[in-house]
Amino acid sequence: MSESAALPRKPRGRIRWVICALLFAAVVLSYIDRLVLPVLKPSLQAEYGWSEQGYADLAIWFQGAYGLAYVLFGRLVDRFGARIGYTVAVTLWTIGHVAHALFTSTTGMLIARVPLAIGEAGAFPAALSATNEWFPKSERALAIGIFNAGSNVGAIVTPLIVPVIALTFGWRMAFIATGALTILWLVAWLGFYRRPRDHTRVTAEELAWIEHEPAEAARPIPWRTLLGMRQTWAYMLGRFLIDPVWWTFLFWLPDFFNRQYHVKMLDFGPPLVAVYVLADIGSIGGGWLSSLLLLRGWRVGRARKTAMFVCALFALPIAFATHAPSMWWAVLLIGLACAAHQGFSANVFALPGDLFPRGRAGSVIGLGGLSGAVGGMLMAKFAGVILATVGSYQPIFLVAACAYLVALLVIHLLVPGYDAVKLDGNAT
């Protein structure tokens, strides 16, 4: 019998998709706050004399704090749930984000960057926990793809609004104004989010759809046990290999267009918007593809890996981005890679929910976030050295082109059958 054969009919209730919309909005705001500094980087670097290595250090410290906090938030979310986890995360990152307005040196920015990183580290564990609570496996990758597309919307909006705010009211107001938006979201989150059984607007039909997969009682798995599981390492190494590519896009794309094509701050909008529109398509498309295959009766592992393979192929052309005949050809190649990353990520992010019991995936998600951040730190150091010595993005883009096929190979070798973890903590 296929895995989809026993599924009940989809309900008419749509509260789970309202939750998904809230998660989407939170990711948009997270990426706006994260990207204000990279968009302002060329002008602040010229005004205050920042070095390439100084900026690389900002990225390294951000990712280090982000990775360590990711592990802590994974445990926090497992214990207290998505509602409290997201509340703590948003509060911390808003404080750090607005604090950027107090500094002008890379050292000062680093001080503000750390609480921003710690707070933003809680965003994805909380979002994935909420998704695991509100969506069955057949819809989970699609829901993840939708809210993860918020990162691309944030990346689209930031270069459009931040230069205007900075040139009209000063660069400090860019941090203050965007930080205020997060407070409004927090009010909506606290007012609306509840677990499915506690939500007064969820119909019995929708609740049955959400809960038709058996859920085990939540109890944390010891770290030693988690680290002895190949499922944990599949997720960790997958994140270690692909996250650095995305971090590189976030931190250095404005600099690439400025360095390669002399694009100024007010003109970042069109190329970055185009790149992240393609990324949005990839995010939703990657999640949609595996969800479609599941609904057609494919096994979970086969559906996820097929979607990841298709996405990995779309990343390969970025190897030629530095030799593109024009800026817009470069935009297309980079945009395809961003789409590939987001589609691939939607399926990698589904792995903890697929292979670990509900209520225990947060710790695995935290370890994956730490692993991805360590990879990002190494990539930031590599990028800083390459740009200071070689002065070209070519080696960086070659790494990006290969990362996804390597990640898929590692995941497949570790979990060839995509086996779930048993209740006693042992893999099947």
Sequence and secondary structure as in RCSB ss.txt:
>XXXX:A:sequence
MSESAALPRKPRGRIRWVICALLFAAVVLSYIDRLVLPVLKPSLQAEYGWSEQGYADLAIWFQGAYGLAYVLFGR
LVDRFGARIGYTVAVTLWTIGHVAHALFTSTTGMLIARVPLAIGEAGAFPAALSATNEWFPKSERALAIGIFNAG
SNVGAIVTPLIVPVIALTFGWRMAFIATGALTILWLVAWLGFYRRPRDHTRVTAEELAWIEHEPAEAARPIPWRT
LLGMRQTWAYMLGRFLIDPVWWTFLFWLPDFFNRQYHVKMLDFGPPLVAVYVLADIGSIGGGWLSSLLLLRGWRV
GRARKTAMFVCALFALPIAFATHAPSMWWAVLLIGLACAAHQGFSANVFALPGDLFPRGRAGSVIGLGGLSGAVG
GMLMAKFAGVILATVGSYQPIFLVAACAYLVALLVIHLLVPGYDAVKLDGNAT
>XXXX:A:secstr
  TTTT     S  HHHHHHHHHHHHHHHHHHHHHHHHHHHHHHHHHHT  HHHHHHHHHHHHHHHHHHHHHHHH
HHHHH HHHHHHHHHHHHHHHHHHGGG  SHHHHHHHHHHHHHHHHTHHHHHHHHHHHH  HHHHHHHHHHHHTH
HHHHHHHHHHHHHHHHHHH HHHHHHHHHHHHHHHHHHHHHH   GGG TT  HHHHHHHTSS         HHH
HHT HHHHHHHHHHHHHHHHHHHHHHHHHHHHHHHH   GGGSHHHHHHHHHHHHHHHHHHHHHHHHHHHTT  H
HHHHHHHHHHHHHHHGGGGGGGG SSHHHHHHHHHHHHHHHHHHHHHHHHHHHHHS TTTHHHHHHHHHHHHHHH
HHHHHHHHHHHHHHT  SHHHHHHHHHHHHHHHHHHHHH TT   B TTS B 
